[in-house]
Amino acid sequence: MTQFSSEIDPPARLLMGPGPVNAHPRVLRAMSAQLLGQFDPEFTEYMNETMALYRQVFQTENRWTFLIDATARGAIEAALISTLVPGDRIVVGSIGRFGGLLAEIAERCGAELHLLTAPWGEVLSLDAIEDAIAAVKPRLFACVHGDTSTTMAQPIEGLAAICRKYGAFSYVDATATLGGMDVPVDRWGVDIVTSGLQKCLGGPSGSAPITISDQAAAWIASRRHIEQGLMLGSGGGTNARIGSNYFDLAMIMDYWSEKRLNHHTESTTLLYAARECARLMLEETLPARFRRHDLASAAVVAGITAMGLAPYGDLRHKMSNVTGVTIPPGIDGERVRAKMREDFSIEIGSSFGPLQGRIWRIGAMGWNATKPNVLTTLCALETVLRREGFATPAGAAADAVLAVYGA
């Protein structure tokens, strides 16, 4: 018997966890536009426009600023496997779960891993980073700007200068911060930065912006390989071929260049989404965007503190778009999350590894970083906690949030 599933009709959730978040309506509308062929002149012009837009988002003049057709993790893998030759040394600075992810991908690339870690809830000092790089002399130093597992933001200023001093490239994973925190790529001087749409940029997962310095691009190009079916004469690089076809940045750069040398079929729908995410950010202006996220962060911290809850980690280095909340003794954190979802249709996050069951993570980012969303989320959390037996003053969270917003 033939069976048919019903039309997709997802519930209307307010996604206030560490990501994904609700996509902006304009992004959703852009994604409904008609498909085009990947070499249609109209489409290749959209590609050019998207590169120009993301140069402004990344605050860079880097020519090689484009999209990877993959989730943010795919862009991480592309950056690492295109930079590292098997046997190369890498120093990974880890402040949480996603620093561990960089380390695992680096090992899968065949690199010799040197892992530098901070206790969860803290960040690495530049002195510790320099000591590790000076001792190892790696090809690459890699770290996460904002690690949502711990809600900490690693300071990046000064990092690239250390890497250049010892002849290393620098890579920063800004998946969770681009669009919500300042990511001034040229001022930082970092060689490669990657991100994703599904957090502060307010879009869907599946498209990952990347920017690459001229120096790193030259190294990647030296590993260039042309597929047999596309080769006309020579044109390959002089160094070891990149160990992945799909994540070969040299080939993807050829695809996004004037050559339009075929690599994959660019996702029309996701390019439309990425383009609109960038347009929204630039219309708002970067300073206003960052202020809005800072204000939402301050409101979340004020609200949970007024409820008698403790924010997690070193607040001097807290991400502005995700807040860790210590789960009180005697409270079942997963039951609270379930009640938030079932009774209020609001999603907040749990965490991983050593923080599993110890903290909630509340995200206020992208389109969701607004006073109404913060108020709604914290009022719902207060209600659930009181019904679970946690003593918290009624209305305290709302009053604290409104005070931050000057209302």
C-alpha positions in Angstrom: 0.0 0.0 0.0 1.3 3.5 -0.9 1.7 5.7 2.1 2.2 9.5 2.1 3.6 11.6 4.9 1.7 14.8 5.7 3.0 18.2 4.7 5.7 19.6 7.0 4.1 21.7 9.7 6.6 22.3 12.5 5.6 23.9 15.8 6.3 27.6 16.3 9.3 27.4 18.7 11.2 30.3 20.1 14.8 29.0 19.8 16.7 30.6 22.7 19.4 28.0 23.0 23.0 28.1 21.8 21.9 27.6 18.2 20.3 27.2 15.8 18.1 30.2 16.3 15.0 31.4 14.5 15.8 32.6 11.0 14.8 36.2 10.1 11.6 36.3 8.0 13.5 38.0 5.2 15.9 35.2 5.1 13.1 32.7 4.8 11.5 34.7 2.0 14.8 34.8 0.1 15.1 31.1 0.4 11.7 30.7 -1.4 13.0 32.4 -4.5 13.3 30.5 -7.8 16.4 28.3 -8.4 18.9 29.2 -11.0 21.7 27.3 -12.8 25.1 27.6 -11.1 26.6 29.3 -14.2 23.7 31.5 -15.0 25.1 35.1 -15.2 22.4 36.2 -12.8 23.5 33.6 -10.3 27.3 34.2 -10.7 26.6 37.9 -10.0 24.8 36.9 -6.8 28.0 35.0 -5.9 30.0 38.1 -6.5 27.7 40.2 -4.5 27.8 37.7 -1.6 31.6 37.8 -1.6 31.5 41.6 -1.4 28.9 41.5 1.4 30.9 39.1 3.5 34.1 41.1 3.2 32.2 43.8 5.1 30.7 41.3 7.6 34.2 40.0 8.3 35.7 43.5 8.2 38.3 42.4 5.7 39.8 43.2 2.3 40.6 39.6 1.7 39.9 38.6 -1.9 39.1 35.0 -0.9 36.0 35.6 1.1 33.2 33.2 0.0 30.9 30.4 1.1 31.4 26.7 1.8 28.4 24.6 0.9 28.4 22.8 4.2 27.6 23.3 7.9 30.0 25.3 10.0 31.8 22.0 10.8 32.4 21.5 7.1 34.2 24.9 6.9 36.3 24.0 9.9 37.3 20.8 8.1 38.0 22.6 4.8 40.3 25.1 6.6 42.3 22.5 8.4 42.7 19.9 5.7 43.5 22.5 3.1 46.2 24.0 5.4 47.7 20.9 7.0 49.9 18.4 5.2 50.0 15.0 7.0 52.8 15.1 9.5 52.5 18.9 10.0 52.5 20.1 13.6 49.4 22.0 14.9 48.8 23.7 18.2 45.1 23.8 19.1 44.0 26.2 21.9 40.9 24.6 23.5 38.5 26.3 25.9 35.7 23.7 25.6 34.0 21.0 23.5 34.6 22.8 20.1 38.3 23.2 20.7 38.3 19.5 21.1 36.5 19.2 17.8 39.3 21.2 16.1 41.8 18.8 17.7 40.0 15.7 16.4 39.7 17.0 12.9 43.4 18.0 12.9 44.3 14.4 13.9 42.1 13.0 11.2 44.0 15.3 8.7 47.2 13.4 9.8 48.6 16.3 11.7 50.8 16.0 14.8 48.6 17.5 17.5 49.7 19.6 20.4 46.7 20.5 22.5 46.7 23.5 24.8 43.7 23.6 27.1 42.1 25.9 29.6 39.8 24.7 32.4 36.1 24.9 31.2 34.8 28.3 32.1 38.1 30.0 31.5 40.2 31.2 28.5 43.8 30.9 27.4 46.3 33.7 28.0 48.4 35.0 25.1 51.5 34.1 27.1 50.5 30.5 27.3 49.7 30.5 23.6 53.0 32.0 22.7 54.9 29.5 24.9 53.2 26.6 23.1 53.8 28.0 19.6 57.4 28.8 20.4 58.0 25.3 21.6 56.2 23.4 18.8 56.9 25.7 15.8 53.6 24.5 14.1 52.3 25.0 10.6 49.1 26.2 12.2 47.6 27.5 15.4 43.8 27.0 15.7 41.2 28.1 18.3 37.5 28.8 18.7 36.5 32.5 19.2 33.3 31.7 21.1 32.9 28.2 22.4 29.2 27.7 23.1 29.8 24.6 25.2 31.2 26.8 28.0 29.9 30.2 26.8 33.4 31.7 26.9 35.0 33.9 24.3 38.7 33.5 23.7 40.5 36.9 23.3 42.0 37.0 19.7 43.8 40.4 19.6 47.5 39.8 19.4 47.2 36.2 18.4 48.2 36.6 14.7 51.3 38.6 15.6 52.5 35.7 17.7 51.8 33.2 14.9 53.7 35.3 12.4 56.7 35.7 14.8 57.1 31.9 14.7 56.1 31.3 11.0 52.7 29.8 11.7 49.4 30.4 10.1 46.4 31.3 12.3 42.9 29.9 12.2 39.9 31.1 14.2 36.5 29.3 14.3 33.9 32.1 14.6 30.9 29.9 14.1 29.1 31.2 17.1 30.2 34.9 17.1 30.2 36.3 13.6 27.2 38.7 13.4 26.9 39.1 17.2 30.4 39.9 18.4 33.1 42.0 16.8 35.2 39.9 14.4 37.6 42.4 12.8 39.6 40.0 10.7 42.0 42.5 9.2 42.7 44.2 12.5 43.3 40.8 14.1 45.5 39.8 11.1 44.2 36.2 11.4 44.8 34.1 8.3 41.6 32.0 8.1 38.3 32.6 9.8 35.1 30.5 9.3 31.6 30.8 10.5 28.0 29.5 10.0 24.6 31.1 9.4 22.6 29.5 12.1 23.6 31.6 15.1 24.2 35.3 15.2 23.7 35.7 11.4 20.1 34.5 11.8 19.9 32.0 9.0 19.7 28.2 8.4 22.6 25.8 8.9 24.2 24.5 5.8 26.2 27.4 4.4 29.5 28.5 6.0 31.2 31.9 5.3 35.0 31.8 5.2 37.7 34.4 4.6 41.4 33.6 3.8 44.4 35.9 3.9 46.6 36.3 0.8 49.4 34.4 2.5 47.3 31.5 3.5 45.6 31.5 0.1 49.1 31.3 -1.6 50.0 28.2 0.5 46.6 26.6 -0.3 47.1 27.3 -4.0 50.5 25.6 -3.9 48.6 22.4 -3.1 46.2 23.0 -6.0 44.9 20.0 -8.0 42.6 19.9 -11.0 40.2 17.0 -11.4 41.0 14.8 -14.4 37.8 15.6 -16.1 38.5 19.3 -16.0 42.2 19.4 -16.8 43.4 21.1 -19.9 47.2 20.9 -19.8 49.1 21.5 -16.5 48.1 23.9 -13.7 48.5 21.9 -10.5 50.4 23.0 -7.5 53.9 22.2 -6.3 53.0 20.9 -2.9 51.1 17.9 -1.6 47.5 17.5 -2.9 44.8 18.4 -0.4 43.5 15.1 1.1 39.8 15.9 0.5 37.9 16.6 -2.7 34.8 18.2 -1.3 36.7 20.3 1.2 39.6 21.2 -1.1 39.8 25.0 -0.7 42.0 25.4 -3.7 39.4 23.9 -6.0 36.6 25.8 -4.3 38.5 29.0 -4.8 38.8 28.2 -8.5 35.0 27.8 -8.5 34.4 31.2 -6.9 37.0 32.9 -9.0 36.5 34.3 -12.5 37.4 30.9 -13.9 34.2 29.4 -12.5 36.0 26.0 -12.7 33.3 23.5 -11.7 33.7 21.9 -8.3 30.2 21.3 -6.9 26.7 22.6 -7.6 26.4 25.7 -5.4 23.2 25.6 -3.3 21.1 28.4 -4.8 18.7 28.5 -1.9 21.5 28.7 0.8 23.4 31.3 -1.2 20.2 33.4 -1.2 19.9 32.9 2.6 23.6 33.8 3.2 23.3 36.9 1.0 20.2 38.1 2.9 21.8 37.4 6.3 24.7 39.7 5.3 22.4 42.4 3.9 20.4 42.5 7.2 23.5 42.8 9.2 24.9 45.6 7.1 21.6 47.5 7.0 21.5 47.4 10.8 25.2 48.4 10.9 27.9 46.5 12.7 28.1 48.7 15.8 24.3 48.6 16.3 24.3 44.9 15.8 27.0 44.4 18.4 25.2 46.8 20.9 22.0 44.8 20.5 23.7 41.6 21.4 25.6 43.1 24.3 22.3 44.6 25.7 20.5 41.2 25.4 23.4 39.5 27.1 23.3 42.0 30.0 19.6 41.5 30.3 19.9 37.8 30.5 22.6 38.0 33.2 20.5 40.5 35.2 17.4 38.4 34.9 18.8 35.1 36.0 20.7 36.8 38.8 17.5 38.4 40.1 15.9 35.0 40.1 18.6 33.7 42.4 20.5 31.8 39.7 24.2 32.0 39.1 25.8 32.7 35.7 28.5 30.2 34.7 32.1 30.9 34.1 34.5 33.9 34.0 32.1 36.7 33.2 35.1 38.9 32.0 35.3 36.6 29.0 31.6 35.7 28.5 30.2 35.5 25.0 27.7 38.2 24.4 25.2 35.9 22.7 25.1 32.8 24.9 24.8 32.7 28.7 25.6 29.7 30.9 23.2 29.3 33.9 24.2 27.0 36.8 21.4 24.5 37.5 20.4 24.8 41.2 20.8 21.8 43.5 17.7 19.6 43.5 16.4 20.8 40.1 16.2 18.4 37.2 17.7 20.4 34.4 16.2 18.3 31.6 12.8 18.3 33.1 12.9 22.1 33.2 13.9 22.2 29.5 11.1 19.9 28.7 8.6 22.0 30.5 9.9 25.1 28.8 9.3 23.4 25.4 6.0 21.8 26.2 4.3 24.6 28.1 5.8 27.7 26.5 7.2 26.4 23.2 10.7 27.8 24.1 13.9 25.9 23.6 16.9 26.5 25.8 20.1 24.4 25.8 21.9 21.9 28.0 25.6 21.3 27.7 28.2 18.6 27.1 31.0 16.6 28.8 31.9 17.9 32.3 29.1 20.4 32.1 26.4 17.9 31.2 23.5 18.4 33.7 25.3 21.3 35.4 24.3 24.3 33.3 21.6 25.5 30.9 22.7 27.7 28.0 20.4 30.6 27.0 21.1 32.1 23.6 20.0 35.6 22.6 21.4 36.0 19.1 20.5 37.1 15.6 16.9 38.0 15.1 16.1 36.6 18.6 18.3 39.1 20.5 15.5 41.4 21.5 13.8 42.6 24.7 10.5 40.7 24.1 12.3 37.4 23.5 14.5 37.8 26.6 11.5 38.8 28.7 9.4 35.9 27.4 12.2 33.3 28.0 13.1 34.4 31.5 9.5 34.8 32.6 8.8 31.3 31.3 11.9 29.9 33.1 10.8 31.6 36.4 7.4 30.1 36.1 8.7 26.6 35.5 11.3 26.8 38.3 8.7 28.0 40.8 6.5 25.0 39.8 9.5 22.8 40.3 10.0 24.0 43.9 12.7 26.6 43.4 12.1 29.7 45.4 12.4 32.8 43.3 10.7 36.2 43.7 7.8 36.5 41.3 8.4 39.1 38.7 12.1 39.7 39.7 13.5 38.5 36.3 11.1 40.7 34.3 11.9 43.8 36.5 15.7 43.2 36.1 15.4 42.8 32.3 13.3 45.9 31.9 15.8 47.9 34.0 18.6 46.9 31.7 16.5 48.1 28.7 15.7 51.3 30.5 12.0 50.5 30.6 
